[in-house]
Amino acid sequence: MKRFPFFLLFVLMFFSLNIQAQKEDRKPLTIGDIRTLHSNILNEDRILNIYLPGKYDTSKNYPVIYLLDGTMNEDFLHITGLVQFFNLMFQMPDFIIVGIANVDRRRDFTFHTDLKDLKKSYPTTGHSAEFIQFIKEELQPFISSNYKTNQTRYLVGQSLGGLLATEILLKEPELFTHYLIVSPSLWWDNESLLKNAKGLLGKQPELPLYVFIAVGKGEDKIMIRDANNLRDILLKSGKKNLALDFKLMTDDNHATILHNAIYEALVKLFPNKD
């Protein structure tokens, strides 16, 4: 009976040392920052998931990819993985990635509509103008003031995010230098953005822009048609400094396309090292 306390003490010491050793072997896996930016324009806090290159150097300036649907459980991690892969295997320089976590994407990514069925299905809809203002006046200045960036800015958006990316391309093209637009929901508001696209492009100054558009062969026929129409409008716009690539993803549908489409866009932009 007298040996039991000693044995118990020995066991506790063993587990304590084991736990301490495990703690010393374990380190956090860090690929960047999670920042909270309060938006006065949107009247809410917004979470930013920010990937920094492994050898992030404050003496250098980096291009930035702004990722819509940039929540951790949405597109942030797998798009970050693609960029890391292209840094390793292709001629892609180091990038900072800013994943904009969603609060209400139907609110933020759509512009006003008077169509009753859309207003019923999307009751918070119609506030893309405020979200674009947030990007322009709060988000981009925040990133530029807190990280070492240059003037190269990418925007990545799919579906309603592709609708927003197209709206920015047509209305505020100077916000980004590269637009990667995947399966844009241009059916929104009876395709009013497409119908106004020619006029909006006619008001734009000549800017050096790159646009990549992708749509899946397995997607709705309207989405395929609208993506093709956007391509044709841009091709006929007469913009001398606009570079455009279009990709019909023959093996993809709306659920599978984003990762593969961004891969194809990066192949276009950053050829293999060989």
Backbone torsions as a table, in degrees:
resi	resn	phi	psi	omega
1	MET	NA	-33.1	-177.6
2	LYS	-72.7	-20.7	-178.4
3	ARG	-78.3	-20.0	-173.0
4	PHE	-61.3	-46.9	178.3
5	PRO	-60.4	-39.4	178.6
6	PHE	-64.0	-43.6	178.2
7	PHE	-62.6	-43.1	179.2
8	LEU	-62.8	-41.3	178.2
9	LEU	-62.5	-41.0	178.7
10	PHE	-61.4	-44.2	180.0
11	VAL	-63.5	-43.6	-179.9
12	LEU	-63.3	-41.4	178.7
13	MET	-64.5	-38.6	179.8
14	PHE	-61.8	-48.8	-179.1
15	PHE	-67.2	-35.4	178.5
16	SER	-63.9	-44.1	178.3
17	LEU	-66.3	-37.7	179.5
18	ASN	-65.0	-43.9	178.5
19	ILE	-64.1	-40.8	178.7
20	GLN	-62.2	-40.5	178.3
21	ALA	-64.4	-39.3	178.5
22	GLN	-64.5	-39.0	179.0
23	LYS	-63.6	-39.5	-179.9
24	GLU	-69.1	-27.9	179.1
25	ASP	-81.4	-14.1	-172.8
26	ARG	-104.3	132.3	176.1
27	LYS	-131.5	150.1	178.7
28	PRO	-68.2	143.5	176.0
29	LEU	-91.6	110.9	-173.3
30	THR	-118.8	125.5	177.5
31	ILE	-118.7	3.3	-179.5
32	GLY	166.0	-143.8	-175.3
33	ASP	-127.6	151.0	165.0
34	ILE	-112.3	116.5	-176.5
35	ARG	-116.7	149.5	174.0
36	THR	-111.7	120.3	179.5
37	LEU	-113.1	118.8	176.1
38	HIS	-80.9	127.3	179.8
39	SER	-102.7	118.0	173.1
40	ASN	-72.6	-29.1	-179.6
41	ILE	-68.6	-45.0	-178.8
42	LEU	-90.3	-11.2	-179.6
43	ASN	58.7	48.0	179.7
44	GLU	-164.8	163.4	172.4
45	ASP	-83.4	141.7	176.3
46	ARG	-122.9	134.2	179.6
47	ILE	-89.7	132.4	177.7
48	LEU	-118.0	124.6	174.1
49	ASN	-99.2	116.5	-169.8
50	ILE	-119.4	117.3	175.4
51	TYR	-90.5	131.2	175.7
52	LEU	-115.5	141.4	177.7
53	PRO	-55.8	149.9	-178.1
54	GLY	-57.6	-32.2	178.5
55	LYS	-111.7	46.5	179.6
56	TYR	-56.2	123.5	-172.2
57	ASP	-123.5	117.2	-176.8
58	THR	-71.4	-4.5	174.5
59	SER	-89.0	-4.9	179.6
60	LYS	-113.1	162.0	174.7
61	ASN	-114.5	137.1	-171.6
62	TYR	-118.2	146.5	169.1
63	PRO	-70.2	159.7	-174.7
64	VAL	-128.2	135.3	169.7
65	ILE	-104.0	121.4	174.0
66	TYR	-97.7	120.8	-173.8
67	LEU	-110.9	113.3	170.3
68	LEU	-70.6	156.7	-172.9
69	ASP	55.9	43.3	-173.3
70	GLY	-93.0	23.2	175.1
71	THR	-67.4	153.6	-177.5
72	MET	-58.8	-36.3	-178.6
73	ASN	-95.0	14.7	174.3
74	GLU	-113.1	-105.9	-169.5
75	ASP	-108.5	-3.5	-172.7
76	PHE	-62.7	-50.3	-172.3
77	LEU	-68.4	-42.7	-175.9
78	HIS	-76.5	-28.8	174.2
79	ILE	-71.5	-38.7	174.4
80	THR	-59.4	-41.2	177.7
81	GLY	-61.7	-40.3	177.1
82	LEU	-61.6	-45.0	-179.2
83	VAL	-62.8	-43.5	178.4
84	GLN	-61.3	-40.5	178.4
85	PHE	-63.8	-42.3	-180.0
86	PHE	-71.1	-30.0	171.4
87	ASN	-60.9	-39.0	-174.4
88	LEU	-78.4	-44.2	-168.4
89	MET	-107.8	-15.6	-175.7
90	PHE	-125.3	-176.4	-177.1
91	GLN	-89.8	43.5	-179.1
92	MET	-98.4	127.4	177.5
93	PRO	-73.8	172.4	175.7
94	ASP	-66.5	138.7	178.6
95	PHE	-125.0	151.8	161.4
96	ILE	-92.6	137.5	176.9
97	ILE	-116.3	128.9	178.1
98	VAL	-112.8	104.8	176.4
99	GLY	-89.1	118.3	-178.9
100	ILE	-90.8	106.4	-178.2
101	ALA	-68.4	142.1	-176.9
102	ASN	-78.5	147.8	165.6
103	VAL	-113.4	-53.1	176.8
104	ASP	-151.5	92.0	-174.1
105	ARG	-67.4	-30.5	178.4
106	ARG	-67.3	-32.4	175.6
107	ARG	-73.0	-47.7	-170.1
108	ASP	-78.4	-29.4	-171.1
109	PHE	-98.8	-1.4	-176.7
110	THR	-120.1	145.5	175.8
111	PHE	-95.3	173.8	-173.5
112	HIS	-60.5	141.6	172.8
113	THR	-138.4	148.1	174.5
114	ASP	-100.9	1.0	-178.4
115	LEU	-71.2	123.3	-172.4
116	LYS	-65.0	-37.8	-178.2
117	ASP	-66.2	-37.9	177.9
118	LEU	-70.0	-39.6	179.4
119	LYS	-65.7	-30.8	177.2
120	LYS	-73.4	-43.3	-178.8
121	SER	-76.0	-27.6	-178.3
122	TYR	-125.2	73.8	-171.8
123	PRO	-64.0	-22.2	-179.6
124	THR	-97.8	9.2	-169.0
125	THR	-63.4	163.1	164.1
126	GLY	100.0	24.9	-175.4
127	HIS	-123.9	30.0	179.4
128	SER	-65.1	-30.5	-179.8
129	ALA	-60.8	-41.5	178.1
130	GLU	-67.3	-38.7	-179.4
131	PHE	-67.4	-39.2	176.3
132	ILE	-63.7	-40.3	176.7
133	GLN	-62.3	-40.3	175.9
134	PHE	-59.3	-46.2	178.8
135	ILE	-59.9	-45.6	-173.9
136	LYS	-72.1	-46.1	-169.3
137	GLU	-99.0	-18.3	-177.1
138	GLU	-122.0	-51.7	-173.8
139	LEU	-68.0	-56.2	-177.7
140	GLN	-61.1	-42.9	175.2
141	PRO	-62.3	-35.7	177.6
142	PHE	-63.0	-46.0	179.8
143	ILE	-64.8	-43.7	-178.4
144	SER	-64.9	-32.1	-177.6
145	SER	-85.1	-19.0	-177.2
146	ASN	-107.2	-13.7	-178.2
147	TYR	-136.6	159.1	-178.6
148	LYS	-86.0	103.5	-174.3
149	THR	-123.4	158.1	170.9
150	ASN	-111.7	-164.0	-173.8
151	GLN	-89.0	1.1	178.5
152	THR	-86.2	118.1	-176.4
153	ARG	-132.3	123.6	177.2
154	TYR	-101.4	149.2	170.1
155	LEU	-125.9	128.2	179.4
156	VAL	-118.4	124.7	178.7
157	GLY	-149.3	140.2	177.7
158	GLN	-123.0	147.5	174.3
159	SER	61.7	-121.0	174.9
160	LEU	-62.5	-31.2	173.2
161	GLY	-64.3	-33.9	174.9
162	GLY	-69.3	-33.6	174.1
163	LEU	-62.4	-46.6	179.3
164	LEU	-63.6	-43.5	178.9
165	ALA	-59.6	-39.1	177.7
166	THR	-67.7	-40.4	177.9
167	GLU	-60.7	-43.4	178.4
168	ILE	-65.2	-42.4	177.7
169	LEU	-55.9	-40.5	-175.8
170	LEU	-84.5	-28.4	-173.5
171	LYS	-108.4	-33.2	-177.9
172	GLU	-136.5	57.0	-170.7
173	PRO	-61.3	-24.9	-176.8
174	GLU	-71.6	-10.2	-179.3
175	LEU	-67.8	-27.2	-178.6
176	PHE	-137.9	156.9	176.7
177	THR	-99.4	-23.4	-177.3
178	HIS	-133.8	131.4	-179.9
179	TYR	-120.9	114.3	176.1
180	LEU	-105.3	102.4	-169.7
181	ILE	-111.2	117.4	-174.2
182	VAL	-118.8	125.7	176.5
183	SER	45.3	55.5	-176.2
184	PRO	-66.5	138.8	-178.6
185	SER	-83.6	63.0	-176.1
186	LEU	-75.0	-3.7	173.7
187	TRP	-68.9	-15.5	-175.9
188	TRP	-55.6	136.1	177.1
189	ASP	55.4	46.6	179.6
190	ASN	52.7	41.3	174.3
191	GLU	61.0	31.5	-175.9
192	SER	-64.8	-32.0	179.5
193	LEU	-66.9	-41.1	176.2
194	LEU	-62.9	-41.7	-178.5
195	LYS	-64.0	-29.8	-179.0
196	ASN	-96.4	-1.1	-171.7
197	ALA	-61.3	-44.2	-177.8
198	LYS	-60.3	-44.7	179.0
199	GLY	-65.2	-39.7	178.8
200	LEU	-66.0	-41.4	177.9
201	LEU	-64.1	-34.2	179.8
202	GLY	-65.9	-22.0	179.9
203	LYS	-89.4	-8.8	-174.2
204	GLN	-80.4	146.5	168.9
205	PRO	-73.4	165.9	176.3
206	GLU	-74.9	115.6	-179.7
207	LEU	-127.2	142.8	173.7
208	PRO	-74.6	109.1	-176.4
209	LEU	-130.4	148.3	170.6
210	TYR	-118.9	132.0	179.4
211	VAL	-128.0	127.4	173.3
212	PHE	-117.2	126.5	179.6
213	ILE	-120.9	131.8	176.8
214	ALA	-134.4	147.6	176.0
215	VAL	-148.2	149.2	-177.7
216	GLY	-91.8	140.4	178.7
217	LYS	-63.6	-24.9	179.6
218	GLY	-88.3	9.4	-179.9
219	GLU	-90.0	174.1	178.8
220	ASP	-57.6	143.1	-177.5
221	LYS	-59.4	-34.3	179.6
222	ILE	-65.3	-41.3	179.7
223	MET	-65.3	-40.0	177.6
224	ILE	-64.5	-45.6	179.9
225	ARG	-60.9	-45.0	-176.8
226	ASP	-67.5	-37.3	177.4
227	ALA	-63.9	-41.5	176.8
228	ASN	-64.5	-39.2	179.1
229	ASN	-65.5	-39.2	177.5
230	LEU	-62.6	-44.0	176.8
231	ARG	-56.7	-48.1	-177.2
232	ASP	-63.6	-40.4	178.8
233	ILE	-62.8	-42.5	179.1
234	LEU	-67.4	-39.9	179.3
235	LEU	-63.3	-34.9	-177.0
236	LYS	-91.6	4.7	-174.6
237	SER	-73.5	-18.7	-178.6
238	GLY	78.3	11.4	179.5
239	LYS	-76.4	110.7	-173.9
240	LYS	-70.8	-26.7	-176.1
241	ASN	-102.1	15.1	178.2
242	LEU	-97.4	119.4	174.5
243	ALA	-102.0	133.1	-172.2
244	LEU	-133.3	133.2	170.3
245	ASP	-126.1	142.5	179.3
246	PHE	-129.9	138.4	-178.6
247	LYS	-136.8	119.5	169.5
248	LEU	-89.2	113.9	-176.8
249	MET	-85.2	101.5	-168.7
250	THR	-68.9	-23.7	-176.4
251	ASP	-107.0	11.2	-173.0
252	ASP	-118.2	153.5	171.5
253	ASN	-120.6	-170.1	-174.2
254	HIS	-65.5	-28.1	-177.2
255	ALA	-81.5	-27.3	-171.4
256	THR	-105.8	-8.3	-163.0
257	ILE	-76.8	-33.2	-166.3
258	LEU	-58.0	-53.1	-176.1
259	HIS	-59.3	-47.3	-178.6
260	ASN	-66.6	-36.5	-179.3
261	ALA	-68.5	-42.3	178.9
262	ILE	-66.7	-35.7	173.0
263	TYR	-56.6	-48.3	-178.9
264	GLU	-63.4	-38.6	178.2
265	ALA	-63.9	-42.2	-179.4
266	LEU	-69.8	-32.3	174.4
267	VAL	-62.0	-41.4	177.9
268	LYS	-62.2	-42.9	-173.0
269	LEU	-80.8	-32.9	-173.4
270	PHE	-133.7	86.6	-177.2
271	PRO	-60.4	162.5	179.2
272	ASN	-58.8	147.2	-178.5
273	LYS	-61.6	-27.1	179.9
274	ASP	-76.1	NA	NA
